Amino acid sequence: MMVSFFDQFASPSFLGIPLIAVAIALPWVLFPTPPSRWVNNRLITIQTWFINRFTNQLMLPLNVGGHKWALLLASLMVFLITINMLGLLPYTFTPTTQLSLNMGLAVPLWLATVIIGMRNQPTVALGHLLPEGTPIPLIPVLIIIETISLFIRPLALGVRLTANLTAGHLLIQLIATAVFVLLPIMPAVAILTAAVLFLLTLLEVAVAMIQAYVFVLLLSLYLQENV
């Protein structure tokens, strides 16, 4: 039973060809293409309003140098939200439940922020490793601790996104299995469990959007320290 629960996180393949590339590329096909007319349809208007509001909120604490990342961070946000939401549909695969994919997104972007800080303002970037007013005997220890915390950041980004989505999918499958098992035995309990399943599904929709937002928000905070 445990194996069947975790089968949903296995990367699907067809004739030995992994289909995770299709799952990653499919969301971009679903986005509406803006027309050449000034008057857009409602879907494109909502999409444009959402991206503009998110970009303005994300770029607010950054200086002008960090605004170059607006397109990348907004695209990453929309990409993660779309993948997470599509993963909630039945018989679908969620690529962001794979730690390798999340680390593949987190490590290069985090490393880019560190490289930008070391290139543009190396004194300030290295100054984050040693808080001001630190006693002299604690300087070596704090430098080691801050260096470890710096390198843990991309791991925390990837693990947070993977763990939250994996836990939500497991809970949904466990409660759905309980509903089917209890339905012929105790219908009243099964209906109550189905109501809990519905509320949990709404919660997972919120988690899918919030985790994508948190992923991009933390990247913007790391960028803020280095620009």
C-alpha positions as CSV (number, residue, x, y, z in Angstrom):
1,M,0.0,0.0,0.0
2,M,2.8,2.4,0.8
3,V,4.4,1.7,-2.5
4,S,1.2,2.6,-4.4
5,F,0.9,5.8,-2.4
6,F,4.3,7.0,-3.5
7,D,3.9,5.8,-7.1
8,Q,2.3,9.2,-7.9
9,F,5.7,10.8,-7.3
10,A,7.6,8.6,-9.8
11,S,8.6,10.3,-13.0
12,P,6.4,8.9,-15.8
13,S,7.9,7.5,-18.9
14,F,6.7,6.2,-22.3
15,L,8.8,3.6,-24.2
16,G,11.7,4.4,-21.9
17,I,11.5,8.1,-22.6
18,P,10.9,10.3,-19.5
19,L,7.8,12.5,-19.8
20,I,8.9,15.1,-17.2
21,A,10.0,17.3,-20.1
22,V,6.4,17.3,-21.4
23,A,5.0,18.1,-18.0
24,I,7.4,21.1,-17.7
25,A,6.8,22.4,-21.2
26,L,3.0,22.0,-21.2
27,P,2.1,25.0,-18.9
28,W,3.6,27.4,-21.4
29,V,1.2,26.1,-24.1
30,L,-1.8,26.9,-21.9
31,F,-1.0,30.6,-21.5
32,P,-3.1,32.8,-23.7
33,T,-1.2,34.8,-26.3
34,P,-1.8,38.6,-26.1
35,P,-3.5,39.8,-29.3
36,S,-2.5,42.9,-31.3
37,R,-5.8,44.7,-30.3
38,W,-5.9,47.3,-27.6
39,V,-9.1,45.7,-26.1
40,N,-8.1,42.3,-24.8
41,N,-10.4,39.6,-23.6
42,R,-11.1,39.1,-19.9
43,L,-8.7,36.2,-19.4
44,I,-5.7,38.1,-20.8
45,T,-6.8,41.2,-18.8
46,I,-6.8,39.2,-15.5
47,Q,-3.5,37.6,-16.4
48,T,-1.9,41.0,-17.1
49,W,-3.3,42.5,-14.0
50,F,-2.0,39.6,-11.8
51,I,1.5,39.7,-13.3
52,N,1.7,43.5,-13.0
53,R,0.6,43.5,-9.3
54,F,2.9,40.7,-8.4
55,T,5.9,42.3,-10.2
56,N,5.2,45.7,-8.5
57,Q,5.0,44.1,-5.1
58,L,8.1,42.0,-5.7
59,M,10.3,44.9,-7.0
60,L,9.2,47.4,-4.4
61,P,12.1,46.8,-1.9
62,L,14.7,46.4,-4.7
63,N,16.7,49.2,-6.2
64,V,16.9,49.9,-9.9
65,G,19.6,47.4,-10.4
66,G,17.4,44.6,-9.2
67,H,14.6,45.5,-11.6
68,K,16.4,43.6,-14.3
69,W,15.2,40.4,-12.6
70,A,11.5,41.3,-12.9
71,L,10.9,39.3,-16.1
72,L,12.7,36.2,-14.8
73,L,11.0,36.2,-11.3
74,A,7.6,36.9,-12.8
75,S,8.0,34.1,-15.3
76,L,9.2,31.7,-12.6
77,M,6.2,32.6,-10.4
78,V,3.7,32.0,-13.2
79,F,5.5,28.8,-14.2
80,L,5.5,27.3,-10.6
81,I,1.9,28.3,-10.0
82,T,0.8,26.6,-13.2
83,I,2.7,23.4,-12.6
84,N,1.5,23.2,-9.0
85,M,-2.1,23.8,-9.9
86,L,-2.1,21.3,-12.8
87,G,-0.6,18.7,-10.4
88,L,-3.8,18.8,-8.4
89,L,-5.8,17.4,-11.3
90,P,-6.5,13.7,-11.3
91,Y,-4.0,11.4,-13.2
92,T,-1.5,14.2,-13.6
93,F,2.2,14.4,-12.6
94,T,3.6,17.3,-10.6
95,P,7.3,18.0,-11.5
96,T,7.8,20.2,-8.5
97,T,7.4,17.2,-6.2
98,Q,10.8,16.1,-7.5
99,L,13.7,17.5,-5.4
100,S,16.1,17.4,-8.3
101,L,13.9,19.8,-10.3
102,N,13.5,22.2,-7.4
103,M,17.2,22.2,-6.7
104,G,17.9,22.7,-10.4
105,L,15.8,25.9,-10.1
106,A,17.0,27.1,-6.7
107,V,20.8,26.5,-6.9
108,P,21.5,28.5,-10.2
109,L,19.3,31.4,-9.2
110,W,20.8,31.6,-5.7
111,L,24.3,31.3,-7.1
112,A,23.5,34.1,-9.5
113,T,22.5,36.4,-6.6
114,V,25.7,35.6,-4.7
115,I,27.9,36.2,-7.8
116,I,26.2,39.5,-8.5
117,G,26.9,40.6,-4.9
118,M,30.5,39.5,-5.0
119,R,31.0,41.3,-8.3
120,N,29.2,44.6,-7.6
121,Q,29.8,45.1,-3.9
122,P,32.2,42.5,-2.4
123,T,32.7,44.3,0.9
124,V,29.0,44.4,1.6
125,A,28.5,40.8,0.4
126,L,31.2,39.5,2.7
127,G,30.0,41.8,5.5
128,H,26.9,39.7,5.8
129,L,29.1,36.9,7.1
130,L,30.0,38.9,10.2
131,P,27.4,40.9,12.1
132,E,28.5,44.3,13.3
133,G,29.6,44.5,16.9
134,T,30.6,40.8,17.2
135,P,33.1,40.1,20.0
136,I,36.5,39.1,18.8
137,P,36.5,35.6,20.3
138,L,33.2,34.8,18.5
139,I,34.3,36.0,15.0
140,P,35.6,32.7,13.7
141,V,32.6,30.8,14.9
142,L,30.1,33.3,13.5
143,I,31.8,33.3,10.1
144,I,31.5,29.5,9.9
145,I,27.9,29.6,11.0
146,E,26.9,32.4,8.6
147,T,28.8,30.6,5.7
148,I,26.9,27.4,6.4
149,S,23.6,29.3,6.6
150,L,24.4,30.9,3.3
151,F,25.0,27.6,1.5
152,I,21.9,26.1,3.1
153,R,19.6,28.7,1.4
154,P,19.2,26.9,-1.9
155,L,18.7,23.6,-0.1
156,A,16.0,25.2,2.0
157,L,14.3,26.6,-1.1
158,G,14.1,23.2,-2.9
159,V,13.2,21.1,0.2
160,R,10.5,23.5,1.3
161,L,8.7,23.4,-2.1
162,T,9.1,19.6,-2.4
163,A,8.0,18.8,1.1
164,N,4.9,21.0,1.1
165,L,3.6,19.7,-2.2
166,T,4.5,16.0,-1.4
167,A,2.8,16.2,2.0
168,G,-0.4,17.7,0.5
169,H,-0.6,15.1,-2.3
170,L,-0.1,12.3,0.2
171,L,-2.8,13.6,2.5
172,I,-5.3,13.9,-0.4
173,Q,-4.6,10.4,-1.5
174,L,-4.8,9.0,2.0
175,I,-8.2,10.7,2.7
176,A,-9.6,9.8,-0.7
177,T,-8.7,6.2,-0.1
178,A,-10.4,6.3,3.3
179,V,-13.6,7.7,1.7
180,F,-13.8,4.8,-0.8
181,V,-13.1,2.2,2.0
182,L,-15.6,3.7,4.4
183,L,-18.4,4.4,1.9
184,P,-19.9,0.8,1.9
185,I,-19.3,0.3,5.6
186,M,-20.1,3.6,7.2
187,P,-21.7,6.0,4.7
188,A,-22.2,8.9,7.3
189,V,-18.5,8.8,8.2
190,A,-17.5,8.6,4.5
191,I,-19.6,11.7,3.8
192,L,-17.9,13.5,6.6
193,T,-14.5,12.4,5.4
194,A,-15.4,13.6,1.9
195,A,-16.2,17.0,3.3
196,V,-12.8,17.1,5.0
197,L,-11.2,16.0,1.6
198,F,-13.0,18.9,-0.1
199,L,-11.6,21.4,2.4
200,L,-8.2,19.9,2.2
201,T,-8.3,20.2,-1.6
202,L,-9.1,23.9,-1.2
203,L,-6.2,24.2,1.2
204,E,-3.9,22.5,-1.3
205,V,-4.9,25.0,-4.0
206,A,-3.9,27.8,-1.7
207,V,-0.6,26.0,-0.7
208,A,0.2,25.5,-4.4
209,M,0.0,29.2,-5.0
210,I,1.6,30.3,-1.7
211,Q,4.6,28.0,-2.1
212,A,5.3,29.4,-5.6
213,Y,5.1,32.9,-4.2
214,V,7.4,32.1,-1.2
215,F,9.9,30.5,-3.5
216,V,10.2,33.6,-5.7
217,L,9.9,36.0,-2.7
218,L,12.9,34.4,-1.0
219,L,14.9,34.7,-4.2
220,S,14.0,38.4,-4.3
221,L,15.2,38.8,-0.7
222,Y,18.5,37.1,-1.5
223,L,18.8,39.4,-4.5
224,Q,18.0,42.4,-2.3
225,E,21.1,41.6,-0.1
226,N,23.4,41.7,-3.1
227,V,22.2,44.6,-5.3
